[in-house]
């Protein structure tokens, strides 16, 4: 007795497997978004950036990290009119949906803070200034991250 022959794929079994459509090509040798996203497809921005990175594209949209992969730095807010002493900088950030976040106080990359005895102070790895190392006169207040924009709201 021989084994039964395998059944060919039925329309029902092949309908269960979504077949991804290939991105469109055209005569333009410069790739654009249509080279990575098929017509009618609506990938998230994270998916688009991940596709670009997978193909070695790190310019344009590919220069960005996918949303949610680099959370904003949390620290002391720096008023725009506050004069910063040497070694301190304002770091400007934005949320994944493009909202500005008030500037956070950081140490400049090449700066080493010294204590009263002239000895180096251990610097935070992320260079965000903790309240105890804030410059004199800076109002101590943490930055506030705005809530995500509701995409259903008109105008967004």
Steps between C-alpha positions, in 0.01 A plus 500: 500500500646838403470826694230738380623773269520845661203718421570817304438830680133575502379855438394515864850421635675745269245773588604475865859598418516871418743559218693823549497723196830618364578869511467681171794562274536769240764637267634739763825349633463693828300295752214674674233384744315315221810282470435366851122520542247344262207704368204482740713370785490709819793401720574684822791743502693249713449234230613738223816596688575136585465406129735780402757393760470135390601611150787710628330838450604741775425833330171689469240319713761227553708747702245476781451232763159332490245673727516382858858375483661813645287640780558866584753587767333613824669761712497864602322752280712793382317827437608657169597824677720329762869567430688173526851492647785330312459124479118494498282472188134494401397179328192542280279199432170408340245225558453221245194687368701820448409709805777717643619415849646778711881498515664269753820602683805293409875517545694588185669192348856617571432650845623359832344648814736545796404510868612769748831315553568501124433127464295364206135430578360173364295601197169326416537264203213670315647843593158617631565739791350381831345767729796493742740601216280770347660843457417761766181692433338240272138440606480128582217356290484180296398513135151391408446260210181594313240224459483334156295678237166331439509417126117514492505869602425736214808662352733208578 
